[in-house]
Every structure is written in C-alpha cells, then in structure tokens.
C-alpha cells in the first residue's frame, strides 16, 4: 500500500496527459498556483474545469464537484479498472531519488567537473519551446528567443521537473546553473546548482560575466531577469553578499575607465550601504553610481522597467 502511495505521489501527471493527447492548461483563468487544468471527463461542460493539484496529484472539478486521486483519473482517462490503472503508475514516474526531500540538495558522490547540468536537461530548441516556457516568457514580457540566447534548457523529470535551467558561464566555462520554477509549485522560485557539483561557490558567481569583457560601462543588478531586462553589459549578483574575490574578477575584465552603475531593487536598502563600501574600495579608480529605485517609481524592480526607465539608465 505504501509503495502505491509513493508511486501516486511521484506520478508525472503532465507527461501522462500529454501522452494521451489531452490539452493541459498550466496558467490563466481558473488555474491556481500549483495547479493545472484540463477538460473534465466527468461532466458535459467543455471548459477546463477539472483542476489537478500537482503536489498531491489529486483532482477536483469545480463544476460537477467530482474529485479523487490520480489513480481515479487514470482509470477514467484510459477506461480501465483500478488494477490496470496501478500498472500505469510506474510508467510515468518522476525521479524519486531527487524527490525524497525537496528542501535539501541531493548527496551526489561525483568529482567536480564540467558535466554539472541536471541529467534530465534538454536544450530549448527554437520552435520547440515547451508551453510552460512560452508562458513564462510571455508573462514576464521577455522575447522568447532569450531561451536560445542564454542557452537555456528544460527539465521534465527529476528534482528540477518543470524548471527552466539557466547555465552560468565564467571565462567561457560552465561553472553552475540556476533552475527557475515555471509552474509555481516549488517553495523556492530559484534553485541553485548543488555545491557538491558547482565549480564556483554562489558568493563568487555572477550571471553574464563573459559579456562584460573590455566594457566601458557595466550595470550590476541583483537577479537573472534584472540582467535580461537591462540588457547589454548588465551582470547579476546571485547572493545578498558579494565577495571581494568576485569584485576583483569583475575588475580584471573591464576597462580601467569603465563606469560602474549599481542598480538596486527597492527592497535592498539594507544591503546598499555595505555593497557601496565594498564596490568603492575595489573600483576606487572607476566612476561608481548607485541607482536606488524609489517608491514613487512606476516599476519597483529592474526586471519590470519600461522603455522610459531603461532609456534613463542607459543614458547615464
């Protein structure tokens, strides 16, 4: 009985539904966070009123009120009895090794090497972007081609199931990655590559490092999507504390006359003073500008900037 419960909990319901050519709605009207919607097969209504809660793998229809477990769903979709439905469960399993404890990084006995991307990683190919990836870019108002520009990938299975994987390169070498939750089902919006595998610690990482070589002006922001929005010569710090060694690495690749523009989120005031002191002590020969978003500003975060705000900072 316990084994059946585990198989039901780890059942990859989206892969199963797609294998049955059943359209899945991952966001939008009638689809809450952590849920997907499909057309209910228990009532005549044509809308996507049957919701499936991904964490528990249970379903309910808010029209006809039918509810049940994923086992009941398989039984209805395939038109089989419970005994045969149980035989379907092992065919669509997530990677249980990674799902035993979502709060902890997996213990992986492996030497540090370049092969650090999740084993389920699939590069996002132009024209073949998964629906959840398309919706993420549309929702965040980023061009879909950024998936290729930043060499993004996607995981359907494993610890990073339904996450977009963003590789991090430094000195043209893959050193780490960030996993971005696409469905809102994880407790964390972003998950870092485990320390056991990463070639560089989080405090020494910067996203976009290889793009600022010999730059005349750089923007230091606080997140991946901030970097995407600001664009050329923007780099993103990935932790609250920026190490001295990382600042020295940045200094070593830019021009001695490079202007440093630090663009802080509105909620980062408590980190601003310390960051200002560290940066000015390292980039003492450079012009350093600190731009703090104010409450009166239309966008409270750089990744929400509109054309006017982007034009302003690009003209600094």
FILO-697358 format. One record per residue: residue number from 1; x, z, y of N, C-alpha, C in turn. Coordinates in steps of 0.1 Angstrom, whole numbers, always signed. Layout:
<nodes>
<NUM; <X; Z; Y>; <X; Z; Y>; <X; Z; Y>>
...
</nodes>
This chain:
<nodes>
<1; <+8; +0; -12>; <+0; +0; +0>; <+9; +0; +13>>
<2; <+19; +8; +12>; <+28; +9; +24>; <+35; -4; +26>>
<3; <+39; -12; +16>; <+45; -25; +17>; <+36; -35; +24>>
<4; <+23; -34; +20>; <+13; -43; +26>; <+12; -40; +41>>
<5; <+12; -28; +45>; <+11; -24; +59>; <+23; -29; +67>>
<6; <+35; -28; +61>; <+47; -33; +67>; <+46; -48; +69>>
<7; <+41; -55; +58>; <+40; -70; +59>; <+30; -74; +70>>
<8; <+19; -66; +71>; <+9; -69; +81>; <+15; -67; +95>>
<9; <+23; -56; +97>; <+28; -53; +110>; <+38; -63; +115>>
<10; <+46; -69; +105>; <+57; -78; +108>; <+52; -93; +107>>
<11; <+39; -95; +105>; <+34; -108; +103>; <+35; -116; +116>>
<12; <+41; -128; +115>; <+43; -137; +127>; <+30; -145; +128>>
<13; <+20; -139; +135>; <+7; -145; +136>; <+7; -158; +144>>
<14; <+15; -159; +154>; <+16; -172; +162>; <+21; -183; +153>>
<15; <+31; -181; +146>; <+36; -192; +137>; <+26; -195; +126>>
<16; <+19; -185; +121>; <+8; -188; +111>; <-3; -197; +117>>
<17; <-8; -193; +129>; <-18; -200; +135>; <-14; -215; +139>>
<18; <-2; -216; +144>; <+3; -230; +147>; <+4; -238; +134>>
<19; <+7; -232; +123>; <+8; -239; +110>; <-5; -244; +105>>
<20; <-16; -237; +111>; <-30; -241; +107>; <-36; -250; +118>>
<21; <-28; -254; +128>; <-32; -263; +139>; <-43; -256; +147>>
<22; <-42; -243; +149>; <-51; -235; +157>; <-45; -233; +171>>
<23; <-51; -237; +182>; <-46; -236; +195>; <-45; -221; +199>>
<24; <-34; -217; +205>; <-32; -204; +209>; <-30; -203; +224>>
<25; <-37; -194; +230>; <-36; -191; +245>; <-28; -179; +247>>
<26; <-17; -180; +253>; <-8; -169; +255>; <-9; -161; +268>>
<27; <-16; -167; +278>; <-18; -160; +290>; <-30; -167; +298>>
<28; <-34; -160; +308>; <-45; -166; +316>; <-58; -158; +315>>
<29; <-69; -164; +318>; <-82; -158; +318>; <-86; -153; +304>>
<30; <-90; -140; +303>; <-94; -134; +291>; <-83; -130; +281>>
<31; <-70; -132; +286>; <-59; -129; +277>; <-51; -118; +284>>
<32; <-51; -106; +279>; <-44; -94; +285>; <-30; -94; +281>>
<33; <-22; -85; +287>; <-8; -84; +284>; <-6; -79; +269>>
<34; <+2; -86; +262>; <+4; -82; +248>; <-6; -88; +238>>
<35; <-14; -97; +243>; <-24; -103; +235>; <-23; -118; +235>>
<36; <-29; -125; +225>; <-31; -139; +226>; <-45; -142; +223>>
<37; <-50; -154; +226>; <-64; -157; +224>; <-66; -170; +216>>
<38; <-76; -170; +208>; <-79; -182; +200>; <-94; -183; +200>>
<39; <-99; -195; +196>; <-114; -197; +195>; <-119; -188; +183>>
<40; <-129; -181; +185>; <-134; -172; +175>; <-141; -180; +164>>
<41; <-137; -178; +151>; <-143; -185; +140>; <-155; -177; +134>>
<42; <-158; -165; +140>; <-169; -157; +135>; <-182; -159; +143>>
<43; <-181; -166; +155>; <-193; -168; +163>; <-193; -183; +168>>
<44; <-204; -188; +173>; <-205; -202; +177>; <-199; -205; +191>>
<45; <-196; -195; +198>; <-191; -197; +212>; <-177; -205; +211>>
<46; <-176; -215; +220>; <-164; -223; +220>; <-152; -218; +228>>
<47; <-153; -207; +235>; <-142; -202; +243>; <-132; -194; +234>>
<48; <-121; -192; +240>; <-110; -184; +233>; <-113; -169; +235>>
<49; <-124; -164; +228>; <-128; -151; +230>; <-123; -141; +219>>
<50; <-116; -146; +209>; <-110; -138; +199>; <-96; -134; +203>>
<51; <-94; -121; +206>; <-81; -117; +210>; <-73; -111; +199>>
<52; <-60; -113; +198>; <-52; -107; +188>; <-41; -99; +195>>
<53; <-41; -86; +193>; <-30; -77; +198>; <-18; -79; +190>>
<54; <-7; -84; +196>; <+5; -88; +188>; <+12; -76; +183>>
<55; <+12; -64; +190>; <+20; -53; +185>; <+14; -47; +172>>
<56; <+1; -46; +171>; <-6; -41; +160>; <-11; -51; +150>>
<57; <-11; -64; +154>; <-16; -75; +146>; <-30; -72; +142>>
<58; <-39; -68; +151>; <-53; -67; +149>; <-60; -76; +159>>
<59; <-73; -79; +156>; <-81; -88; +164>; <-94; -82; +167>>
<60; <-100; -88; +178>; <-114; -85; +181>; <-120; -96; +190>>
<61; <-132; -98; +189>; <-139; -109; +197>; <-148; -101; +207>>
<62; <-146; -104; +220>; <-154; -96; +229>; <-168; -103; +231>>
<63; <-171; -113; +224>; <-184; -119; +224>; <-193; -114; +212>>
<64; <-188; -116; +200>; <-196; -112; +188>; <-192; -98; +183>>
<65; <-181; -93; +189>; <-176; -79; +186>; <-170; -78; +172>>
<66; <-168; -89; +165>; <-161; -88; +152>; <-147; -84; +154>>
<67; <-142; -75; +145>; <-128; -71; +146>; <-122; -68; +133>>
<68; <-109; -67; +132>; <-103; -64; +119>; <-88; -66; +120>>
<69; <-82; -66; +108>; <-67; -67; +107>; <-63; -82; +105>>
<70; <-50; -84; +106>; <-45; -98; +104>; <-49; -103; +90>>
<71; <-50; -94; +81>; <-54; -98; +67>; <-68; -104; +67>>
<72; <-77; -98; +74>; <-90; -103; +75>; <-90; -117; +82>>
<73; <-81; -118; +92>; <-80; -131; +99>; <-76; -142; +90>>
<74; <-65; -139; +82>; <-60; -149; +72>; <-71; -153; +62>>
<75; <-78; -143; +58>; <-89; -146; +48>; <-100; -156; +54>>
<76; <-103; -154; +67>; <-113; -162; +73>; <-108; -176; +76>>
<77; <-96; -177; +81>; <-90; -190; +85>; <-87; -198; +73>>
<78; <-82; -193; +62>; <-79; -201; +51>; <-90; -202; +41>>
<79; <-101; -194; +43>; <-112; -194; +34>; <-109; -189; +20>>
<80; <-101; -178; +19>; <-97; -173; +6>; <-101; -158; +6>>
<81; <-98; -152; -6>; <-102; -138; -8>; <-90; -130; -3>>
<82; <-91; -116; -3>; <-81; -107; +1>; <-68; -108; -7>>
<83; <-70; -110; -20>; <-59; -111; -29>; <-50; -122; -26>>
<84; <-55; -134; -23>; <-48; -146; -19>; <-42; -144; -5>>
<85; <-50; -137; +4>; <-45; -135; +17>; <-33; -127; +18>>
<86; <-32; -117; +9>; <-20; -109; +8>; <-7; -118; +4>>
<87; <-10; -128; -3>; <+2; -137; -7>; <+7; -145; +4>>
<88; <-1; -147; +15>; <+3; -154; +27>; <+12; -146; +35>>
<89; <+10; -133; +35>; <+18; -124; +44>; <+33; -126; +44>>
<90; <+39; -126; +32>; <+54; -128; +31>; <+59; -141; +36>>
<91; <+50; -151; +38>; <+55; -164; +42>; <+57; -166; +57>>
<92; <+52; -156; +64>; <+53; -157; +79>; <+58; -143; +84>>
<93; <+69; -139; +80>; <+74; -126; +84>; <+85; -127; +95>>
<94; <+84; -118; +105>; <+94; -116; +114>; <+106; -110; +107>>
<95; <+118; -109; +114>; <+130; -104; +108>; <+128; -88; +108>>
<96; <+125; -82; +97>; <+123; -68; +96>; <+135; -60; +99>>
<97; <+147; -65; +97>; <+159; -58; +100>; <+160; -54; +114>>
<98; <+155; -63; +123>; <+156; -60; +137>; <+144; -53; +142>>
<99; <+133; -52; +135>; <+121; -46; +140>; <+119; -31; +135>>
<100; <+128; -26; +128>; <+127; -12; +124>; <+126; -2; +135>>
<101; <+134; -5; +146>; <+134; +4; +158>; <+137; -5; +170>>
<102; <+127; -8; +177>; <+128; -17; +189>; <+136; -10; +200>>
<103; <+137; +3; +200>; <+144; +10; +211>; <+159; +9; +210>>
<104; <+164; +7; +198>; <+179; +7; +195>; <+184; -7; +192>>
<105; <+197; -9; +196>; <+203; -21; +192>; <+206; -20; +177>>
<106; <+205; -31; +170>; <+209; -31; +156>; <+223; -28; +153>>
<107; <+226; -21; +143>; <+240; -19; +139>; <+245; -31; +131>>
<108; <+254; -39; +137>; <+259; -51; +131>; <+274; -50; +129>>
<109; <+278; -50; +117>; <+292; -49; +114>; <+298; -63; +114>>
<110; <+303; -67; +126>; <+308; -80; +129>; <+319; -79; +139>>
<111; <+330; -86; +138>; <+340; -86; +148>; <+335; -94; +160>>
<112; <+340; -90; +172>; <+336; -97; +184>; <+341; -111; +184>>
<113; <+333; -121; +186>; <+336; -135; +186>; <+327; -143; +194>>
<114; <+329; -156; +195>; <+320; -164; +203>; <+306; -166; +197>>
<115; <+304; -163; +185>; <+292; -166; +178>; <+282; -154; +181>>
<116; <+279; -152; +194>; <+271; -139; +197>; <+256; -142; +200>>
<117; <+252; -154; +200>; <+238; -157; +202>; <+230; -153; +190>>
<118; <+217; -149; +192>; <+209; -145; +180>; <+209; -156; +170>>
<119; <+208; -152; +157>; <+209; -162; +147>; <+196; -171; +147>>
<120; <+185; -166; +153>; <+173; -174; +154>; <+173; -183; +167>>
<121; <+184; -183; +175>; <+184; -190; +187>; <+183; -205; +185>>
<122; <+174; -211; +193>; <+172; -226; +193>; <+173; -231; +207>>
<123; <+181; -240; +210>; <+183; -245; +223>; <+170; -252; +228>>
<124; <+166; -249; +240>; <+154; -255; +245>; <+156; -270; +250>>
<125; <+150; -279; +243>; <+153; -293; +245>; <+142; -299; +255>>
<126; <+147; -307; +264>; <+137; -313; +273>; <+126; -321; +266>>
<127; <+114; -318; +270>; <+102; -324; +264>; <+97; -317; +252>>
<128; <+105; -307; +247>; <+101; -299; +236>; <+100; -284; +239>>
<129; <+98; -281; +251>; <+98; -267; +255>; <+85; -260; +249>>
<130; <+87; -248; +243>; <+76; -240; +238>; <+66; -237; +249>>
<131; <+53; -236; +245>; <+43; -234; +255>; <+45; -221; +263>>
<132; <+50; -210; +257>; <+53; -198; +264>; <+64; -200; +275>>
<133; <+73; -208; +272>; <+84; -211; +281>; <+79; -219; +293>>
<134; <+70; -229; +290>; <+64; -237; +301>; <+56; -228; +310>>
<135; <+48; -219; +304>; <+40; -210; +312>; <+48; -200; +320>>
<136; <+60; -196; +315>; <+68; -187; +322>; <+74; -193; +335>>
<137; <+79; -206; +333>; <+84; -213; +345>; <+73; -216; +355>>
<138; <+62; -219; +350>; <+51; -222; +359>; <+46; -210; +367>>
<139; <+46; -199; +360>; <+41; -186; +366>; <+51; -181; +376>>
<140; <+64; -183; +373>; <+75; -179; +383>; <+78; -189; +393>>
<141; <+72; -201; +392>; <+74; -212; +401>; <+88; -217; +402>>
<142; <+94; -219; +390>; <+107; -225; +388>; <+106; -238; +381>>
<143; <+115; -248; +385>; <+114; -261; +378>; <+117; -259; +363>>
<144; <+110; -266; +354>; <+111; -265; +340>; <+125; -269; +336>>
<145; <+131; -278; +343>; <+145; -283; +339>; <+155; -272; +340>>
<146; <+152; -261; +346>; <+162; -250; +347>; <+165; -245; +333>>
<147; <+156; -247; +323>; <+159; -243; +309>; <+171; -250; +304>>
<148; <+172; -263; +308>; <+184; -271; +303>; <+196; -268; +312>>
<149; <+193; -267; +325>; <+204; -265; +335>; <+212; -252; +331>>
<150; <+205; -241; +327>; <+212; -229; +324>; <+213; -227; +309>>
<151; <+212; -238; +301>; <+215; -238; +287>; <+207; -227; +280>>
<152; <+194; -225; +284>; <+185; -215; +278>; <+181; -219; +264>>
<153; <+178; -209; +256>; <+173; -210; +242>; <+161; -202; +240>>
<154; <+156; -202; +228>; <+143; -195; +225>; <+144; -190; +211>>
<155; <+138; -178; +209>; <+137; -173; +195>; <+122; -171; +191>>
<156; <+119; -176; +180>; <+105; -174; +175>; <+104; -162; +166>>
<157; <+116; -158; +160>; <+116; -147; +150>; <+126; -137; +154>>
<158; <+127; -126; +147>; <+137; -116; +149>; <+134; -106; +160>>
<159; <+144; -98; +163>; <+143; -88; +174>; <+139; -95; +187>>
<160; <+143; -107; +189>; <+141; -114; +202>; <+129; -124; +201>>
<161; <+120; -122; +191>; <+109; -131; +190>; <+101; -132; +203>>
<162; <+98; -145; +206>; <+91; -149; +218>; <+98; -144; +231>>
<163; <+112; -145; +230>; <+120; -143; +242>; <+128; -156; +245>>
<164; <+130; -158; +257>; <+139; -168; +262>; <+153; -162; +262>>
<165; <+163; -169; +257>; <+177; -164; +257>; <+185; -171; +267>>
<166; <+191; -164; +276>; <+200; -170; +287>; <+214; -166; +284>>
<167; <+222; -176; +280>; <+237; -173; +277>; <+244; -170; +291>>
<168; <+254; -161; +290>; <+262; -157; +301>; <+276; -162; +299>>
<169; <+281; -170; +308>; <+295; -176; +307>; <+304; -170; +318>>
<170; <+316; -167; +314>; <+326; -163; +324>; <+339; -170; +319>>
<171; <+345; -177; +329>; <+357; -185; +326>; <+354; -196; +315>>
<172; <+342; -201; +316>; <+337; -211; +307>; <+337; -207; +292>>
<173; <+336; -194; +291>; <+335; -188; +277>; <+322; -180; +276>>
<174; <+315; -182; +265>; <+303; -175; +262>; <+306; -160; +260>>
<175; <+301; -151; +268>; <+305; -137; +267>; <+294; -127; +264>>
<176; <+281; -132; +266>; <+270; -123; +264>; <+257; -131; +266>>
<177; <+246; -125; +265>; <+233; -131; +268>; <+223; -121; +273>>
<178; <+212; -126; +279>; <+201; -118; +283>; <+188; -124; +276>>
<179; <+180; -116; +270>; <+167; -120; +264>; <+156; -117; +273>>
<180; <+148; -127; +277>; <+137; -125; +287>; <+124; -125; +279>>
<181; <+116; -114; +280>; <+103; -113; +273>; <+93; -123; +280>>
<182; <+88; -132; +272>; <+79; -142; +277>; <+64; -138; +276>>
<183; <+61; -129; +266>; <+46; -126; +264>; <+42; -113; +270>>
<184; <+52; -105; +274>; <+48; -92; +280>; <+45; -82; +269>>
<185; <+51; -84; +257>; <+48; -75; +245>; <+59; -64; +243>>
<186; <+71; -67; +250>; <+82; -57; +248>; <+81; -46; +259>>
<187; <+87; -35; +256>; <+88; -24; +265>; <+97; -27; +277>>
<188; <+107; -36; +274>; <+117; -40; +284>; <+115; -55; +288>>
<189; <+115; -58; +300>; <+113; -71; +305>; <+126; -80; +301>>
<190; <+138; -73; +302>; <+150; -80; +299>; <+157; -71; +289>>
<191; <+163; -78; +279>; <+171; -71; +268>; <+185; -77; +268>>
<192; <+195; -69; +268>; <+209; -74; +268>; <+214; -76; +254>>
<193; <+224; -84; +253>; <+231; -86; +240>; <+237; -72; +236>>
<194; <+236; -68; +223>; <+242; -55; +219>; <+257; -54; +222>>
<195; <+261; -42; +226>; <+275; -40; +229>; <+284; -43; +217>>
<196; <+279; -42; +205>; <+287; -45; +193>; <+292; -59; +192>>
<197; <+284; -68; +199>; <+286; -82; +198>; <+292; -88; +211>>
<198; <+288; -83; +222>; <+292; -89; +235>; <+307; -88; +237>>
<199; <+312; -99; +243>; <+326; -99; +246>; <+330; -92; +259>>
<200; <+320; -90; +268>; <+322; -83; +280>; <+311; -72; +282>>
<201; <+315; -60; +287>; <+306; -50; +289>; <+296; -53; +300>>
<202; <+284; -47; +300>; <+274; -51; +311>; <+279; -48; +325>>
<203; <+287; -38; +327>; <+292; -34; +340>; <+302; -45; +346>>
<204; <+307; -53; +337>; <+317; -63; +341>; <+311; -77; +340>>
<205; <+298; -78; +338>; <+292; -91; +337>; <+286; -96; +350>>
<206; <+286; -109; +353>; <+279; -114; +364>; <+273; -128; +359>>
<207; <+261; -130; +363>; <+254; -143; +359>; <+257; -153; +369>>
<208; <+263; -165; +365>; <+266; -176; +374>; <+280; -176; +379>>
<209; <+289; -168; +372>; <+303; -166; +376>; <+310; -179; +378>>
<210; <+309; -188; +368>; <+316; -201; +368>; <+312; -210; +379>>
<211; <+301; -208; +386>; <+296; -217; +396>; <+302; -214; +410>>
<212; <+310; -203; +411>; <+315; -200; +425>; <+329; -202; +427>>
<213; <+336; -209; +417>; <+350; -212; +419>; <+353; -220; +432>>
<214; <+362; -215; +440>; <+366; -221; +452>; <+355; -222; +462>>
<215; <+345; -213; +461>; <+333; -213; +470>; <+337; -208; +484>>
<216; <+331; -214; +495>; <+332; -210; +509>; <+323; -199; +512>>
<217; <+312; -198; +505>; <+302; -188; +507>; <+295; -184; +494>>
<218; <+293; -171; +491>; <+286; -167; +479>; <+275; -157; +482>>
<219; <+265; -157; +474>; <+254; -147; +475>; <+254; -138; +463>>
<220; <+255; -125; +465>; <+254; -116; +454>; <+240; -110; +454>>
<221; <+233; -112; +443>; <+219; -108; +441>; <+219; -98; +429>>
<222; <+207; -94; +426>; <+206; -83; +416>; <+199; -87; +403>>
<223; <+195; -100; +401>; <+189; -104; +389>; <+190; -119; +386>>
<224; <+187; -122; +374>; <+188; -136; +370>; <+179; -145; +378>>
<225; <+166; -141; +379>; <+157; -150; +387>; <+160; -150; +402>>
<226; <+166; -139; +407>; <+170; -139; +421>; <+181; -150; +423>>
<227; <+190; -151; +413>; <+200; -162; +413>; <+194; -175; +413>>
<228; <+185; -177; +404>; <+178; -190; +403>; <+172; -194; +416>>
<229; <+165; -185; +423>; <+158; -188; +435>; <+167; -191; +446>>
<230; <+178; -183; +448>; <+187; -186; +459>; <+195; -198; +457>>
<231; <+198; -201; +444>; <+204; -214; +441>; <+219; -214; +441>>
<232; <+225; -225; +447>; <+239; -228; +447>; <+247; -216; +452>>
<233; <+258; -212; +445>; <+267; -202; +449>; <+261; -188; +449>>
<234; <+250; -186; +442>; <+245; -173; +440>; <+249; -167; +427>>
<235; <+253; -155; +426>; <+256; -148; +414>; <+248; -135; +413>>
<236; <+245; -131; +400>; <+236; -120; +398>; <+244; -109; +391>>
<237; <+244; -97; +397>; <+249; -85; +391>; <+238; -81; +381>>
<238; <+242; -75; +369>; <+233; -72; +359>; <+231; -57; +356>>
<239; <+237; -49; +364>; <+236; -34; +362>; <+235; -28; +376>>
<240; <+231; -16; +377>; <+230; -9; +390>; <+244; -6; +396>>
<241; <+253; -4; +387>; <+267; -1; +392>; <+276; -14; +390>>
<242; <+283; -17; +400>; <+292; -29; +399>; <+306; -24; +398>>
<243; <+313; -27; +387>; <+327; -22; +385>; <+337; -28; +395>>
<244; <+347; -21; +397>; <+358; -26; +406>; <+365; -38; +399>>
<245; <+366; -38; +386>; <+372; -49; +379>; <+364; -62; +381>>
<246; <+351; -61; +381>; <+343; -72; +383>; <+344; -78; +397>>
<247; <+344; -69; +407>; <+346; -74; +420>; <+360; -81; +422>>
<248; <+370; -76; +415>; <+383; -83; +416>; <+383; -96; +409>>
<249; <+375; -98; +399>; <+373; -111; +392>; <+367; -121; +401>>
<250; <+356; -116; +408>; <+349; -125; +418>; <+359; -129; +429>>
<251; <+366; -119; +434>; <+376; -122; +445>; <+386; -132; +441>>
<252; <+390; -132; +428>; <+401; -141; +423>; <+397; -155; +422>>
<253; <+384; -159; +422>; <+380; -173; +420>; <+374; -179; +433>>
<254; <+371; -171; +443>; <+366; -177; +455>; <+377; -179; +465>>
<255; <+374; -186; +476>; <+384; -188; +486>; <+387; -176; +494>>
<256; <+399; -174; +500>; <+402; -162; +508>; <+393; -161; +520>>
<257; <+388; -172; +525>; <+379; -172; +537>; <+364; -172; +533>>
<258; <+361; -170; +521>; <+347; -171; +516>; <+339; -160; +523>>
<259; <+327; -163; +527>; <+318; -154; +533>; <+309; -148; +521>>
<260; <+308; -134; +521>; <+301; -127; +511>; <+288; -123; +516>>
<261; <+277; -127; +511>; <+263; -123; +515>; <+257; -115; +504>>
<262; <+254; -103; +506>; <+248; -94; +496>; <+233; -93; +499>>
<263; <+225; -97; +490>; <+210; -98; +492>; <+203; -88; +483>>
<264; <+199; -77; +488>; <+194; -66; +481>; <+179; -66; +479>>
<265; <+174; -62; +468>; <+159; -60; +466>; <+154; -49; +475>>
<266; <+141; -49; +478>; <+136; -39; +487>; <+137; -25; +481>>
<267; <+137; -24; +468>; <+138; -11; +461>; <+152; -6; +458>>
<268; <+162; -13; +464>; <+176; -10; +461>; <+183; -2; +472>>
<269; <+176; +4; +481>; <+182; +11; +492>; <+192; +21; +488>>
<270; <+189; +29; +477>; <+198; +40; +473>; <+211; +35; +467>>
<271; <+211; +22; +463>; <+224; +16; +458>; <+232; +9; +469>>
<272; <+225; +7; +480>; <+231; -2; +490>; <+244; +4; +496>>
<273; <+243; +17; +499>; <+255; +23; +506>; <+267; +23; +497>>
<274; <+265; +26; +485>; <+277; +26; +475>; <+282; +12; +473>>
<275; <+273; +3; +471>; <+277; -11; +469>; <+284; -17; +481>>
<276; <+279; -13; +493>; <+286; -18; +505>; <+300; -13; +506>>
<277; <+302; +0; +503>; <+315; +6; +504>; <+325; -1; +494>>
<278; <+320; -3; +481>; <+328; -9; +471>; <+332; -24; +475>>
<279; <+322; -31; +479>; <+325; -45; +482>; <+334; -47; +494>>
<280; <+332; -39; +505>; <+341; -40; +516>; <+355; -35; +514>>
<281; <+356; -26; +504>; <+370; -22; +501>; <+378; -33; +493>>
<282; <+370; -41; +486>; <+377; -52; +478>; <+378; -64; +486>>
<283; <+367; -68; +493>; <+367; -80; +501>; <+370; -77; +516>>
<284; <+380; -69; +519>; <+383; -65; +532>; <+387; -76; +541>>
<285; <+392; -87; +536>; <+397; -98; +544>; <+386; -109; +546>>
<286; <+374; -107; +539>; <+363; -116; +540>; <+352; -111; +549>>
<287; <+344; -120; +554>; <+333; -116; +561>; <+322; -112; +551>>
<288; <+317; -99; +553>; <+307; -94; +543>; <+294; -91; +551>>
<289; <+283; -97; +547>; <+270; -95; +553>; <+261; -89; +543>>
<290; <+254; -78; +547>; <+244; -72; +538>; <+230; -75; +544>>
<291; <+222; -82; +536>; <+208; -85; +540>; <+199; -77; +532>>
<292; <+192; -68; +538>; <+182; -59; +532>; <+168; -64; +535>>
<293; <+160; -67; +524>; <+147; -71; +526>; <+138; -59; +531>>
<294; <+130; -62; +541>; <+122; -51; +547>; <+108; -52; +543>>
<295; <+101; -41; +545>; <+87; -41; +540>; <+78; -51; +547>>
<296; <+82; -55; +560>; <+74; -64; +567>; <+76; -79; +562>>
<297; <+87; -81; +554>; <+89; -94; +549>; <+78; -99; +540>>
<298; <+75; -112; +540>; <+65; -117; +531>; <+68; -115; +516>>
<299; <+80; -118; +513>; <+85; -116; +499>; <+93; -104; +498>>
<300; <+90; -95; +488>; <+97; -83; +486>; <+110; -84; +477>>
<301; <+111; -95; +471>; <+122; -97; +462>; <+127; -112; +463>>
<302; <+141; -114; +462>; <+146; -127; +464>; <+140; -138; +455>>
<303; <+136; -134; +443>; <+130; -145; +434>; <+116; -149; +439>>
<304; <+111; -142; +449>; <+98; -146; +455>; <+99; -153; +468>>
<305; <+111; -156; +472>; <+113; -162; +485>; <+107; -175; +486>>
<306; <+101; -178; +498>; <+96; -191; +501>; <+106; -200; +508>>
<307; <+102; -211; +512>; <+112; -221; +519>; <+118; -215; +531>>
<308; <+110; -208; +540>; <+115; -203; +552>; <+126; -192; +550>>
<309; <+123; -183; +541>; <+133; -173; +538>; <+145; -178; +532>>
<310; <+144; -188; +523>; <+156; -195; +517>; <+164; -202; +528>>
<311; <+157; -209; +537>; <+164; -216; +547>; <+172; -206; +556>>
<312; <+166; -195; +559>; <+172; -185; +567>; <+185; -180; +561>>
<313; <+185; -176; +548>; <+197; -171; +542>; <+208; -182; +540>>
<314; <+203; -194; +537>; <+213; -205; +535>; <+220; -209; +548>>
<315; <+214; -205; +559>; <+220; -209; +572>; <+229; -197; +578>>
<316; <+230; -186; +571>; <+238; -175; +575>; <+252; -179; +576>>
</nodes>
